[in-house]
Amino acid sequence: MNQIHLNEVDWSVIPAPVDDGGAAHLPGLTLPSVPLPATDGQTVDLSTLSGRTVVFGYPRTGVPGQISPVDDWDMIPGARGCTPQTCSFRDLFAELKAAGAAQVFGLSTQDTAYQTEMATRLHLPFPVLSDDKLALATAARLPTMEVAGTTLLKRIALIVDEGRVTHVFYPVFPPDRNAGDVLEWLKTHPR
Protein backbone atom coordinates (compact mmCIF):
# COMPACT_ATOMS: atom_id res chain seq x y z
CA MET A 1 0.00 0.00 0.00
CA ASN A 2 1.50 3.29 -1.11
CA GLN A 3 -0.18 6.58 -0.30
CA ILE A 4 0.19 8.73 -3.40
CA HIS A 5 0.60 12.25 -2.03
CA LEU A 6 4.00 13.02 -0.50
CA ASN A 7 2.67 15.43 2.14
CA GLU A 8 -0.76 14.00 2.89
CA VAL A 9 -0.12 10.89 4.95
CA ASP A 10 -2.42 8.91 7.21
CA TRP A 11 0.12 8.04 9.92
CA SER A 12 -2.34 5.64 11.58
CA VAL A 13 -1.74 3.10 8.79
CA ILE A 14 2.03 3.55 8.60
CA PRO A 15 4.13 1.32 10.90
CA ALA A 16 6.17 3.27 13.43
CA PRO A 17 9.87 2.52 13.76
CA VAL A 18 11.11 1.09 17.05
CA ASP A 19 14.18 2.13 18.99
CA ASP A 20 16.72 -0.48 17.94
CA GLY A 21 19.53 1.15 19.92
CA GLY A 22 21.18 2.33 16.70
CA ALA A 23 21.63 5.87 18.02
CA ALA A 24 22.46 5.08 21.66
CA HIS A 25 26.17 5.87 21.13
CA LEU A 26 25.56 9.31 19.62
CA PRO A 27 24.88 11.59 22.64
CA GLY A 28 28.23 13.13 23.59
CA LEU A 29 29.96 11.96 20.40
CA THR A 30 32.34 14.42 18.79
CA LEU A 31 31.46 14.18 15.13
CA PRO A 32 34.21 12.94 12.84
CA SER A 33 35.60 15.36 10.27
CA VAL A 34 33.71 14.49 7.09
CA PRO A 35 33.22 17.21 4.45
CA LEU A 36 29.88 16.81 2.67
CA PRO A 37 28.56 18.58 -0.44
CA ALA A 38 25.52 20.80 0.14
CA THR A 39 22.72 21.94 -2.13
CA ASP A 40 23.92 25.55 -1.85
CA GLY A 41 27.21 24.64 -3.54
CA GLN A 42 29.25 24.70 -0.32
CA THR A 43 31.08 21.86 1.40
CA VAL A 44 30.11 21.43 5.05
CA ASP A 45 32.04 19.66 7.79
CA LEU A 46 29.63 19.39 10.73
CA SER A 47 32.53 18.78 13.15
CA THR A 48 33.92 22.28 12.56
CA LEU A 49 30.78 24.41 12.81
CA SER A 50 30.44 27.02 15.53
CA GLY A 51 27.31 27.35 17.60
CA ARG A 52 24.32 25.06 17.71
CA THR A 53 23.49 23.02 14.62
CA VAL A 54 20.33 21.06 13.88
CA VAL A 55 20.78 18.16 11.45
CA PHE A 56 17.85 15.97 10.45
CA GLY A 57 18.55 12.81 8.52
CA TYR A 58 16.10 10.80 6.46
CA PRO A 59 16.09 7.83 4.06
CA ARG A 60 15.16 9.55 0.79
CA THR A 61 12.74 12.13 -0.50
CA GLY A 62 10.40 11.17 -3.29
CA VAL A 63 9.55 12.96 -6.49
CA PRO A 64 5.87 13.55 -7.21
CA GLY A 65 4.62 11.03 -9.73
CA GLN A 66 7.63 8.72 -9.47
CA ILE A 67 7.39 5.18 -8.21
CA SER A 68 8.80 4.26 -4.77
CA PRO A 69 12.00 2.17 -4.73
CA VAL A 70 9.96 -0.86 -3.60
CA ASP A 71 6.24 -1.64 -3.76
CA ASP A 72 5.84 -1.78 0.02
CA TRP A 73 7.86 1.39 0.80
CA ASP A 74 5.11 2.76 3.06
CA MET A 75 5.14 -0.43 5.15
CA ILE A 76 8.85 -0.24 5.98
CA PRO A 77 8.94 1.26 9.50
CA GLY A 78 10.47 4.71 9.27
CA ALA A 79 10.68 4.87 5.49
CA ARG A 80 7.65 7.03 4.67
CA GLY A 81 7.64 10.71 5.54
CA CYS A 82 10.84 12.32 4.26
CA THR A 83 9.05 15.11 2.41
CA PRO A 84 6.69 15.91 5.32
CA GLN A 85 9.68 15.95 7.72
CA THR A 86 11.65 18.24 5.43
CA CYS A 87 8.68 20.57 4.93
CA SER A 88 8.16 20.79 8.70
CA PHE A 89 11.75 22.00 9.13
CA ARG A 90 11.17 24.47 6.29
CA ASP A 91 7.99 25.78 7.88
CA LEU A 92 9.59 26.19 11.33
CA PHE A 93 12.98 27.37 10.07
CA ALA A 94 12.68 30.96 11.39
CA GLU A 95 11.49 29.70 14.78
CA LEU A 96 14.33 27.17 14.99
CA LYS A 97 16.82 29.95 14.29
CA ALA A 98 15.15 32.22 16.88
CA ALA A 99 15.37 29.37 19.43
CA GLY A 100 19.13 29.13 19.01
CA ALA A 101 19.93 27.06 15.93
CA ALA A 102 22.85 28.79 14.22
CA GLN A 103 22.30 26.50 11.24
CA VAL A 104 19.91 23.80 10.06
CA PHE A 105 20.73 21.04 7.58
CA GLY A 106 18.92 18.13 6.02
CA LEU A 107 20.97 14.98 5.42
CA SER A 108 20.43 11.94 3.21
CA THR A 109 22.38 9.46 1.14
CA GLN A 110 20.90 10.84 -2.08
CA ASP A 111 23.28 12.66 -4.41
CA THR A 112 23.45 16.44 -4.50
CA ALA A 113 21.79 16.73 -7.92
CA TYR A 114 18.73 14.84 -6.65
CA GLN A 115 18.68 16.85 -3.42
CA THR A 116 19.03 20.17 -5.28
CA GLU A 117 15.91 19.44 -7.34
CA MET A 118 14.02 18.67 -4.14
CA ALA A 119 15.39 21.73 -2.28
CA THR A 120 14.33 23.98 -5.16
CA ARG A 121 10.90 22.35 -5.54
CA LEU A 122 10.17 22.61 -1.81
CA HIS A 123 11.69 26.13 -1.44
CA LEU A 124 14.00 25.10 1.39
CA PRO A 125 15.69 27.95 3.30
CA PHE A 126 18.51 25.63 4.43
CA PRO A 127 20.98 23.39 2.60
CA VAL A 128 20.70 19.62 2.38
CA LEU A 129 23.89 17.58 2.76
CA SER A 130 24.69 14.54 0.66
CA ASP A 131 26.30 11.51 2.29
CA ASP A 132 25.99 9.45 -0.89
CA LYS A 133 29.35 7.76 -0.21
CA LEU A 134 28.19 6.90 3.35
CA ALA A 135 31.30 8.58 4.76
CA LEU A 136 29.56 10.29 7.70
CA ALA A 137 27.14 7.40 8.22
CA THR A 138 30.07 5.00 8.52
CA ALA A 139 32.40 7.23 10.54
CA ALA A 140 29.71 8.25 13.08
CA ARG A 141 27.92 4.88 12.91
CA LEU A 142 24.60 6.54 12.08
CA PRO A 143 21.66 4.13 11.97
CA THR A 144 20.99 2.86 8.45
CA MET A 145 18.72 0.43 6.64
CA GLU A 146 18.97 -1.53 3.41
CA VAL A 147 16.19 -1.12 0.86
CA ALA A 148 16.35 -2.61 -2.64
CA GLY A 149 20.13 -3.00 -2.38
CA THR A 150 20.68 0.61 -1.29
CA THR A 151 21.89 1.80 2.11
CA LEU A 152 19.70 4.62 3.44
CA LEU A 153 19.82 6.61 6.67
CA LYS A 154 17.19 5.89 9.24
CA ARG A 155 15.22 8.96 10.25
CA ILE A 156 17.05 10.90 12.97
CA ALA A 157 17.59 14.44 14.21
CA LEU A 158 20.72 15.67 15.98
CA ILE A 159 21.44 18.74 18.03
CA VAL A 160 25.16 19.45 17.62
CA ASP A 161 27.01 22.04 19.73
CA GLU A 162 30.49 22.96 18.50
CA GLY A 163 30.85 19.61 16.73
CA ARG A 164 29.58 17.47 19.61
CA VAL A 165 26.19 15.73 19.64
CA THR A 166 24.17 17.17 22.51
CA HIS A 167 20.83 15.49 21.87
CA VAL A 168 19.37 12.84 19.56
CA PHE A 169 15.81 12.34 18.36
CA TYR A 170 15.54 8.67 17.41
CA PRO A 171 13.39 7.01 16.33
CA VAL A 172 11.38 9.81 14.75
CA PHE A 173 7.64 9.28 14.24
CA PRO A 174 5.54 10.73 12.87
CA PRO A 175 8.11 12.59 10.77
CA ASP A 176 6.03 15.71 10.21
CA ARG A 177 6.21 16.46 13.96
CA ASN A 178 9.99 16.19 14.19
CA ALA A 179 10.73 19.89 13.64
CA GLY A 180 8.18 20.82 16.31
CA ASP A 181 9.81 18.41 18.77
CA VAL A 182 13.24 19.86 17.97
CA LEU A 183 11.90 23.39 18.43
CA GLU A 184 10.46 22.53 21.85
CA TRP A 185 13.78 20.99 22.90
CA LEU A 186 15.70 24.07 21.76
CA LYS A 187 13.36 26.34 23.73
CA THR A 188 13.80 24.33 26.92
CA HIS A 189 17.57 23.80 26.50
CA PRO A 190 19.07 27.18 25.56
CA ARG A 191 22.84 27.39 25.20
Secondary structure as GFF3:
##gff-version 3
##sequence-region A 1 191
A	DSSP	three_ten_helix	11	13	.	.	.	ID=ss1
A	DSSP	beta_strand	35	37	.	.	.	ID=ss2
A	DSSP	beta_strand	43	45	.	.	.	ID=ss3
A	DSSP	three_ten_helix	46	48	.	.	.	ID=ss4
A	DSSP	beta_strand	52	57	.	.	.	ID=ss5
A	DSSP	three_ten_helix	73	75	.	.	.	ID=ss6
A	DSSP	alpha_helix	82	91	.	.	.	ID=ss7
A	DSSP	alpha_helix	93	98	.	.	.	ID=ss8
A	DSSP	beta_strand	103	108	.	.	.	ID=ss9
A	DSSP	alpha_helix	112	121	.	.	.	ID=ss10
A	DSSP	beta_strand	128	130	.	.	.	ID=ss11
A	DSSP	alpha_helix	135	139	.	.	.	ID=ss12
A	DSSP	beta_strand	144	147	.	.	.	ID=ss13
A	DSSP	beta_strand	150	153	.	.	.	ID=ss14
A	DSSP	beta_strand	156	161	.	.	.	ID=ss15
A	DSSP	beta_strand	164	169	.	.	.	ID=ss16
A	DSSP	three_ten_helix	175	177	.	.	.	ID=ss17
A	DSSP	alpha_helix	178	188	.	.	.	ID=ss18
###
